[in-house]
Amino acid sequence: MKVLPIIGITTVLAANSLPACANPNPHKDKSLPPGIEKKYERTGELPPGWEKS
């Protein structure tokens, strides 16, 4: 019966060692909002403050 707690503790420690998120910056892959994207396709320019640096 001592095997079950050892397996539980091992599982918890293994799960804690995994990275929390595979993508370090989850917002990096996001696209523009639909209205901004439509305006960009039409004019080729982004509104002030939306340009990527």
Summary of the structure (lengths in Angstrom):
residues: 53
radius of gyration: 22.8
end to end distance: 59.2
largest distance: 70.0
contacts: 71
relative contact order: 0.09
helix: 47%
strand: 0%
